[in-house]
């Protein structure tokens, strides 16, 4: 499949600048582009994404192909929480690719298959609780850098609190604002 190309006008619209500014970026080699036989400049989609990331500019979700979207895995044995958080990500952070599971063991298998960038992890779950999942993730070189936000409806033990304070990127106590949790997940990606 051929990679999508963008004209200087289209890049200007994405970046909210005049097309002449885009031409200047290309001439200064800040934005990689090629010239068509007709003399028009075109930027390939991947080059445009690299440029937007380099200059910390907004990347429209439609530019990111599904497999290139950052992944978030939501792990909770409560189906209602999974639905609520999935909707929150679709509303407040559509740039994420959302996966869900109700099992800590399945979460580890999913991470082994396709590691997400962020995991939202319930602490209290049957069979394998959030602490055990977190410990397994942090002990593995392939998953130890995944950002983890934990959520709980119960008071954490001293051991749990101490471990999570040192290893995770945020602790949310139920009930919490889904929008704030999504906001924290977006921030965690930038850290």
Backbone bond lengths (Angstrom), bond angles and torsions (degrees), N, CA, C in turn:
res aa  C-N    CA-C-N  psi(-1)  N-CA   C-N-CA  omega(-1)  CA-C   N-CA-C  phi
1 X - - - 1.454 - - 1.526 109.12 -
2 X 1.316 115.57 132.40 1.462 121.16 -177.55 1.527 110.81 -74.12
3 X 1.337 114.91 138.27 1.469 119.90 179.72 1.524 110.25 -71.04
4 X 1.314 116.29 139.00 1.462 121.93 -178.84 1.530 110.33 -66.56
5 X 1.328 115.41 141.75 1.465 122.32 177.80 1.527 109.10 -113.77
6 X 1.350 115.75 149.52 1.462 121.43 179.82 1.518 110.13 -124.54
7 X 1.332 115.87 136.04 1.463 121.09 176.03 1.527 109.34 -75.57
8 X 1.316 116.37 167.99 1.466 119.65 178.04 1.540 110.70 -63.53
9 X 1.342 116.30 -31.48 1.468 119.82 177.19 1.529 110.55 -67.17
10 X 1.346 116.33 -43.22 1.463 120.29 179.76 1.526 111.31 -65.71
11 X 1.335 117.26 -41.64 1.466 120.81 177.91 1.525 109.33 -63.92
12 X 1.330 116.56 -41.72 1.466 121.11 177.72 1.521 112.22 -58.60
13 X 1.337 115.75 -41.35 1.468 119.98 178.97 1.534 110.41 -65.20
14 X 1.338 117.12 -43.06 1.462 121.63 179.12 1.525 110.85 -62.32
15 X 1.350 116.37 -40.90 1.475 121.68 -175.87 1.528 113.03 -91.49
16 X 1.338 116.24 -3.63 1.466 121.79 -179.72 1.535 111.76 61.35
17 X 1.337 115.07 44.24 1.468 121.66 177.16 1.526 108.30 -135.49
18 X 1.332 116.09 167.86 1.460 120.95 176.53 1.529 110.02 -71.63
19 X 1.340 116.48 151.84 1.469 119.39 -179.93 1.523 111.66 -62.38
20 X 1.334 117.54 -26.09 1.471 119.98 178.08 1.531 111.01 -66.90
21 X 1.333 116.99 -32.19 1.468 121.13 175.26 1.521 109.44 -64.29
22 X 1.321 116.09 -41.31 1.466 120.57 178.62 1.530 109.92 -63.19
23 X 1.326 116.88 -42.25 1.468 120.64 177.92 1.526 109.78 -59.81
24 X 1.332 117.03 -41.40 1.477 120.23 177.36 1.531 111.17 -62.49
25 X 1.339 117.58 -41.30 1.472 120.57 177.92 1.528 110.10 -59.62
26 X 1.324 115.49 -42.06 1.468 120.23 -179.22 1.525 110.17 -66.54
27 X 1.330 116.91 -45.41 1.473 120.52 -179.19 1.524 111.78 -64.69
28 X 1.355 117.23 -32.11 1.475 120.43 177.37 1.530 111.36 -84.88
29 X 1.322 116.66 3.85 1.474 124.32 179.47 1.532 113.02 61.50
30 X 1.320 115.62 28.27 1.461 120.11 173.98 1.530 109.98 -81.79
31 X 1.323 115.95 -32.10 1.455 122.47 177.89 1.521 107.52 -119.37
32 X 1.320 116.43 119.54 1.465 120.65 179.03 1.522 109.58 -69.25
33 X 1.327 116.44 135.35 1.457 121.31 -179.92 1.526 109.04 -157.05
34 X 1.316 115.47 167.68 1.460 120.94 174.92 1.524 108.20 -128.22
35 X 1.313 116.12 166.32 1.456 121.43 -179.32 1.523 108.71 -109.80
36 X 1.318 116.15 133.19 1.467 121.19 178.40 1.531 108.93 -75.46
37 X 1.343 117.73 164.89 1.475 119.72 176.49 1.529 112.38 -56.89
38 X 1.333 117.19 -25.54 1.462 121.32 178.67 1.525 113.27 -84.02
39 X 1.356 117.31 -0.43 1.458 120.93 177.09 1.520 115.19 90.19
40 X 1.327 116.63 10.38 1.468 120.17 179.41 1.524 109.90 -92.81
41 X 1.322 114.97 142.77 1.469 119.77 179.02 1.522 109.77 -87.44
42 X 1.337 116.04 139.67 1.455 121.93 178.56 1.527 109.12 -136.35
43 X 1.326 115.87 137.71 1.466 121.60 176.65 1.518 107.64 -108.85
44 X 1.331 116.47 132.87 1.453 119.96 175.20 1.529 108.99 -73.55
45 X 1.336 115.68 152.32 1.464 121.92 -177.12 1.532 112.06 -55.03
46 X 1.327 117.93 -47.53 1.472 120.13 -178.25 1.523 111.72 -63.98
47 X 1.352 116.63 -37.86 1.473 119.65 177.53 1.522 110.65 -65.59
48 X 1.325 116.33 -37.87 1.467 120.22 178.59 1.531 110.51 -65.79
49 X 1.326 117.39 -42.11 1.469 120.71 178.62 1.523 110.63 -62.63
50 X 1.342 117.03 -42.84 1.475 121.19 177.44 1.527 110.05 -59.35
51 X 1.327 117.33 -44.31 1.460 123.09 179.32 1.532 110.75 -61.29
52 X 1.336 117.05 -47.49 1.463 121.27 -178.58 1.525 111.32 -62.72
53 X 1.333 116.20 -41.08 1.466 119.88 178.11 1.528 110.76 -65.62
54 X 1.333 116.24 -44.98 1.471 120.86 -177.51 1.529 111.31 -57.87
55 X 1.316 116.11 -40.15 1.469 120.36 -177.51 1.530 112.93 -99.41
56 X 1.356 115.38 14.92 1.466 121.93 175.58 1.528 112.61 52.31
57 X 1.334 114.91 43.97 1.458 121.35 178.05 1.528 108.99 -97.83
58 X 1.321 116.87 157.17 1.461 122.31 179.95 1.535 109.90 -62.51
59 X 1.335 115.86 133.05 1.466 120.83 176.54 1.522 107.40 -106.66
60 X 1.331 117.19 113.21 1.469 118.94 179.07 1.534 110.26 -60.00
61 X 1.331 117.68 136.79 1.467 120.65 -177.47 1.530 113.43 -54.23
62 X 1.343 117.04 -33.51 1.460 119.18 -178.15 1.536 112.87 -67.58
63 X 1.335 117.21 -18.18 1.468 120.07 176.55 1.529 111.65 -74.31
64 X 1.313 115.69 -30.29 1.464 119.89 -178.22 1.518 109.19 -84.61
65 X 1.293 116.36 123.58 1.456 120.16 175.28 1.519 107.25 -71.99
66 X 1.356 118.54 152.42 1.468 120.30 -176.47 1.524 113.96 -49.77
67 X 1.336 118.40 -42.36 1.457 119.05 -178.20 1.522 112.78 -72.67
68 X 1.337 117.18 -14.18 1.458 119.87 179.19 1.528 112.19 -98.46
69 X 1.323 116.29 -8.01 1.459 119.52 177.77 1.525 108.57 -69.30
70 X 1.335 117.28 142.49 1.465 117.83 174.97 1.527 109.90 -63.91
71 X 1.311 115.91 141.15 1.449 120.60 -177.48 1.508 112.73 -97.19
72 X 1.325 115.00 145.11 1.461 121.26 172.03 1.527 106.52 -127.63
73 X 1.319 115.89 131.85 1.464 122.02 177.04 1.519 107.63 -111.31
74 X 1.328 115.96 123.04 1.466 121.23 179.13 1.524 107.57 -104.61
75 X 1.340 116.28 123.94 1.461 122.11 -175.92 1.529 108.71 -121.62
76 X 1.331 115.86 112.61 1.464 120.94 178.66 1.515 107.93 -159.39
77 X 1.338 117.52 138.05 1.459 120.09 179.09 1.527 112.03 -76.64
78 X 1.325 118.29 -7.90 1.464 123.16 179.48 1.535 109.21 -93.93
79 X 1.346 116.41 110.70 1.468 121.70 -177.09 1.534 112.13 -60.23
80 X 1.324 117.62 -33.99 1.476 120.42 -179.88 1.526 111.30 -64.76
81 X 1.324 116.76 -38.94 1.477 120.85 177.92 1.526 109.27 -64.79
82 X 1.334 116.64 -42.02 1.469 120.42 179.30 1.523 111.07 -59.76
83 X 1.326 116.54 -44.90 1.467 120.96 179.90 1.526 110.22 -64.94
84 X 1.336 116.74 -46.06 1.466 121.05 -178.35 1.532 111.04 -60.46
85 X 1.337 116.70 -46.96 1.470 119.61 -177.57 1.528 111.70 -71.25
86 X 1.330 118.05 -35.59 1.477 120.59 176.04 1.522 109.86 -59.85
87 X 1.333 115.99 -45.39 1.474 120.36 178.59 1.528 111.08 -63.50
88 X 1.329 116.15 -40.14 1.466 119.99 -179.56 1.521 110.79 -62.34
89 X 1.333 117.06 -41.51 1.475 119.39 178.30 1.522 110.81 -66.51
90 X 1.328 117.69 -39.74 1.470 119.88 179.08 1.526 110.71 -64.56
91 X 1.336 116.62 -34.23 1.467 121.29 -178.47 1.527 112.22 -79.68
92 X 1.341 116.97 -49.94 1.465 120.93 -171.36 1.525 114.65 -97.76
93 X 1.323 118.14 -18.59 1.469 120.08 -178.46 1.537 109.69 -147.74
94 X 1.353 116.72 67.07 1.472 119.41 -177.61 1.525 113.09 -66.39
95 X 1.335 116.72 -8.25 1.458 118.98 178.90 1.530 112.47 -73.48
96 X 1.350 117.25 -8.60 1.466 121.44 178.58 1.525 111.10 -89.42
97 X 1.313 115.34 148.68 1.465 123.89 169.61 1.523 105.04 -98.78
98 X 1.329 117.76 114.51 1.465 122.29 -171.93 1.532 111.51 -98.45
99 X 1.335 116.00 131.14 1.464 123.08 171.91 1.521 107.08 -124.27
100 X 1.328 116.02 151.25 1.472 119.84 -179.42 1.525 110.55 -134.97
101 X 1.318 115.60 154.24 1.458 121.87 171.48 1.526 108.95 -156.37
102 X 1.329 115.71 154.81 1.460 121.41 178.37 1.521 111.42 -102.58
103 X 1.333 118.05 7.84 1.458 121.88 -173.92 1.523 112.09 -131.51
104 X 1.324 115.48 132.29 1.465 120.38 176.08 1.519 112.09 -63.57
105 X 1.333 116.59 -38.92 1.466 121.07 179.68 1.522 109.99 -65.18
106 X 1.333 116.68 -44.97 1.467 120.25 178.18 1.527 110.35 -64.24
107 X 1.324 117.08 -35.59 1.468 120.40 178.24 1.528 110.33 -58.77
108 X 1.325 117.10 -44.09 1.467 120.35 179.48 1.528 111.04 -63.91
109 X 1.331 116.84 -38.03 1.471 119.71 177.79 1.533 110.30 -66.24
110 X 1.329 116.98 -40.56 1.465 120.87 179.63 1.526 110.45 -64.65
111 X 1.339 116.56 -40.43 1.470 120.85 178.61 1.533 109.67 -64.05
112 X 1.338 117.22 -38.47 1.458 120.75 178.10 1.516 112.35 -65.15
113 X 1.328 116.87 -31.84 1.464 121.42 -178.85 1.528 111.82 -82.19
114 X 1.317 117.07 -47.21 1.472 122.34 -177.71 1.521 108.62 -148.03
115 X 1.331 118.06 89.33 1.467 120.49 -175.60 1.536 112.65 -62.37
116 X 1.326 116.65 128.06 1.461 119.64 175.29 1.529 109.59 -81.38
117 X 1.308 115.92 169.24 1.462 119.87 175.89 1.524 110.94 -84.22
118 X 1.348 116.20 -28.67 1.467 121.34 -177.55 1.532 109.12 -135.59
119 X 1.340 115.89 140.75 1.463 121.23 173.91 1.525 108.32 -122.93
120 X 1.342 115.42 129.85 1.458 122.12 173.14 1.523 104.05 -102.04
121 X 1.326 117.33 116.98 1.458 121.48 -166.78 1.523 112.53 -126.15
122 X 1.337 116.00 122.39 1.460 120.87 175.16 1.527 107.99 -74.68
123 X 1.324 116.58 143.09 1.467 120.68 -179.53 1.524 110.69 -80.20
124 X 1.346 117.66 -46.03 1.463 121.18 -174.69 1.527 109.70 -95.92
125 X 1.342 115.78 107.61 1.467 122.14 177.36 1.526 108.45 -143.78
126 X 1.342 116.81 152.68 1.469 119.15 178.20 1.534 111.49 -72.88
127 X 1.315 116.36 159.78 1.470 125.64 177.55 1.528 113.21 69.04
128 X 1.325 118.17 -60.63 1.468 121.32 179.57 1.522 107.28 -137.46
129 X 1.337 116.20 111.46 1.470 118.74 -176.63 1.527 111.48 -79.70
130 X 1.318 115.31 173.26 1.455 121.71 -177.29 1.512 113.99 -60.42
131 X 1.328 117.61 -34.89 1.461 120.80 178.58 1.529 110.23 -63.10
132 X 1.332 117.08 -45.81 1.474 121.13 179.77 1.534 110.89 -64.59
133 X 1.328 117.51 -39.70 1.471 121.46 178.01 1.525 109.40 -63.04
134 X 1.325 115.89 -47.34 1.462 121.19 -179.46 1.536 110.90 -60.49
135 X 1.316 117.17 -44.64 1.458 121.16 179.61 1.529 110.92 -61.87
136 X 1.331 117.11 -41.74 1.469 120.87 178.59 1.529 110.76 -64.19
137 X 1.320 116.92 -41.22 1.468 120.58 179.53 1.526 111.38 -65.15
138 X 1.328 116.65 -44.72 1.461 121.08 -176.90 1.529 112.33 -72.21
139 X 1.350 117.74 -21.69 1.465 121.64 179.87 1.530 111.93 -82.37
140 X 1.333 116.87 -13.31 1.457 121.32 -176.71 1.527 110.14 -101.54
141 X 1.330 117.06 127.46 1.465 121.52 -177.87 1.528 112.17 -59.00
142 X 1.333 117.54 -32.39 1.464 121.21 -177.49 1.529 113.15 -75.48
143 X 1.334 117.63 -20.04 1.461 119.50 -175.86 1.530 113.95 -122.95
144 X 1.323 118.21 -0.99 1.460 118.48 -172.80 1.527 114.26 -68.67
145 X 1.330 118.05 -16.39 1.464 119.68 -179.34 1.528 113.33 -98.14
146 X 1.331 117.02 2.51 1.464 120.01 176.56 1.530 108.60 -65.81
147 X 1.322 115.90 135.19 1.466 120.85 178.06 1.531 108.27 -73.54
148 X 1.333 116.92 133.47 1.460 121.25 -178.05 1.527 109.97 -126.73
149 X 1.335 114.97 129.38 1.463 121.97 171.98 1.516 105.83 -115.63
150 X 1.331 117.40 126.23 1.462 119.83 178.96 1.519 109.96 -102.85
151 X 1.334 114.47 152.51 1.458 120.70 177.97 1.527 107.89 -135.83
152 X 1.317 114.94 145.30 1.458 119.06 -178.61 1.520 110.73 -150.06
153 X 1.331 114.26 147.81 1.462 120.81 175.13 1.516 111.09 -101.86
154 X 1.329 116.70 -3.50 1.468 121.75 -179.03 1.520 109.61 -119.46
155 X 1.322 115.08 161.51 1.458 120.10 177.75 1.532 108.62 -69.75
156 X 1.309 116.30 133.81 1.459 120.94 179.03 1.525 110.55 -73.72
157 X 1.331 116.57 145.32 1.465 119.91 173.44 1.522 107.53 -72.19
158 X 1.318 117.22 165.95 1.468 120.11 177.82 1.516 110.84 -59.55
159 X 1.334 116.39 -40.88 1.466 121.03 179.52 1.533 110.96 -62.60
160 X 1.352 116.24 -46.95 1.465 120.12 179.50 1.523 110.85 -61.66
161 X 1.337 115.79 -48.86 1.467 120.05 -178.52 1.524 110.95 -58.46
162 X 1.335 116.49 -46.43 1.462 120.42 -179.87 1.524 112.06 -60.68
163 X 1.336 116.49 -44.35 1.462 120.56 -179.72 1.527 110.61 -64.54
164 X 1.335 116.52 -49.08 1.459 119.87 -177.19 1.526 112.11 -65.81
165 X 1.317 117.59 -37.48 1.472 120.08 179.93 1.531 110.54 -60.71
166 X 1.322 116.98 -31.49 1.474 121.28 -177.96 1.521 113.35 -88.03
167 X 1.330 118.22 -22.62 1.462 118.71 -169.36 1.520 116.67 -119.61
168 X 1.323 119.64 -23.93 1.461 119.08 -175.28 1.529 111.48 -103.18
169 X 1.330 115.12 171.07 1.456 121.30 -174.68 1.526 113.59 -99.55
170 X 1.334 116.60 2.08 1.456 119.91 177.44 1.515 110.93 172.29
171 X 1.342 115.92 147.23 1.459 122.29 178.04 1.528 107.27 -124.31
172 X 1.331 116.41 126.40 1.460 121.85 179.18 1.521 109.30 -118.74
173 X 1.333 115.78 130.91 1.462 121.50 178.74 1.529 108.64 -100.79
174 X 1.344 115.67 128.16 1.467 121.12 179.53 1.526 109.24 -73.07
175 X 1.331 118.26 140.85 1.463 126.71 -4.79 1.531 111.13 -77.88
176 X 1.313 116.06 147.85 1.467 120.96 179.53 1.527 108.58 -136.87
177 X 1.309 115.76 167.89 1.463 121.39 177.99 1.530 108.74 -81.02
178 X 1.322 116.41 119.86 1.473 120.57 178.55 1.528 110.10 -60.95
179 X 1.326 116.83 -37.95 1.468 120.12 179.57 1.527 110.88 -62.05
180 X 1.330 117.34 -40.05 1.477 120.37 179.29 1.529 111.37 -67.71
181 X 1.331 116.50 -37.92 1.461 119.61 178.04 1.530 110.10 -64.37
182 X 1.327 117.01 -43.76 1.470 120.94 178.06 1.530 109.83 -62.18
183 X 1.321 116.14 -43.03 1.473 121.27 177.97 1.529 110.51 -58.36
184 X 1.318 116.99 -42.10 1.473 121.42 179.55 1.534 111.01 -67.34
185 X 1.331 116.84 -36.29 1.475 120.77 177.46 1.532 110.21 -64.82
186 X 1.314 117.01 -41.14 1.467 121.05 178.12 1.529 109.47 -63.55
187 X 1.339 116.87 -43.97 1.470 120.86 178.64 1.521 111.20 -63.46
188 X 1.333 117.26 -39.91 1.469 121.26 -178.30 1.531 110.05 -59.47
189 X 1.317 117.49 -35.61 1.468 120.73 179.69 1.518 111.78 -64.04
190 X 1.327 116.77 -29.99 1.464 121.31 -176.44 1.519 112.32 -84.44
191 X 1.342 117.11 -13.29 1.456 120.61 -175.70 1.519 111.50 -82.10
